[in-house]
Amino acid sequence: MSVIMLTIVLALGWAAATGSFSAPNLLLGALVSGASLFVVRQFVSTPRLLPRTMRIVRLARTFVVELVLSALRVARLVIRPDVNAHIRPAIVAFPLSAKTDAEITLLANLITLTPGTLSVDVSEDRRFLYIHAIDLADREAFLAEIANGFERQVMEAFR
């Protein structure tokens, strides 16, 4: 399956490079791609495109679910008549398991894009991500939710 996907990607690259997405040109690109992959088959390891793509799709799905749920939580907070009496804002130091710049950046952006939370800063030693939460009822549950949700899936997508 991955050889077929790679052939399709290479054929589309061929069509983009030649500037023609006609059926004969795509077919020619697929034939050239297939022949090229056949020639170099012993030198190229099996592409892991599909499993990584599935992990990225799972991360995107988690983000969309969290986006909707947190938007509903924030909307519920805001429409209350006594909004100031029920909000418990806090800044929390989240211990990072993510190590690379790309992982930390993606995690911080996903947290910032989720309503009700905001990534504030990363510690100098890159061990903590400081997060502002608009309403924090349980610190440990909040940290566990991020660690078992976004952070775990970000690290899976990059490895």
C-alpha positions, 0 to 999 in steps of 0.5 A, spaced: 500 500 500 505 504 501 508 503 494 502 505 491 501 511 495 508 513 494 507 512 486 501 517 486 505 522 490 511 522 485 506 522 479 503 528 482 510 531 483 511 529 476 505 533 473 506 539 478 513 539 475 511 539 468 505 543 469 500 539 466 495 535 470 492 531 464 491 524 464 496 522 459 501 526 463 499 523 470 500 516 467 507 517 464 508 520 471 506 514 475 510 509 470 516 513 471 515 513 478 513 506 479 519 504 474 524 508 479 521 505 485 522 498 482 530 500 480 531 503 487 527 498 491 533 494 495 536 501 497 529 504 500 526 502 506 519 501 507 515 508 507 512 509 514 507 514 511 500 511 513 501 510 520 504 517 521 498 520 517 494 516 521 497 519 528 496 526 525 489 525 523 488 522 530 491 529 533 487 533 529 481 529 531 483 530 538 484 538 537 477 539 534 474 535 539 477 539 544 476 546 541 468 544 541 468 542 548 472 548 550 468 553 546 462 550 550 465 551 557 467 558 555 461 560 552 457 557 559 462 561 563 461 567 559 453 567 559 452 566 566 450 573 570 454 572 575 461 571 571 466 573 576 463 569 582 465 563 578 471 564 574 478 561 577 483 563 573 490 560 574 497 560 571 500 553 571 507 550 570 506 544 565 512 539 566 514 537 559 515 530 556 516 533 549 523 535 548 524 538 541 522 545 539 517 542 534 514 538 539 514 544 544 511 549 539 506 545 536 503 543 543 504 550 545 500 552 539 494 547 540 493 549 547 493 557 545 488 555 540 483 552 544 479 557 548 480 558 555 487 556 555 493 560 553 500 558 553 504 564 556 512 561 556 517 556 556 522 555 562 529 557 560 531 549 561 525 547 557 522 543 562 516 547 563 510 550 559 506 555 563 499 555 561 494 560 563 487 557 564 481 561 564 477 557 569 481 551 573 477 547 578 482 541 579 490 542 577 492 535 577 486 533 572 488 539 568 495 537 567 493 530 566 488 532 560 494 535 557 499 530 558 494 524 556 491 528 550 495 533 546 502 532 549 502 524 548 499 525 541 504 530 539 510 526 541 507 520 537 506 524 531 513 526 531 516 519 532 
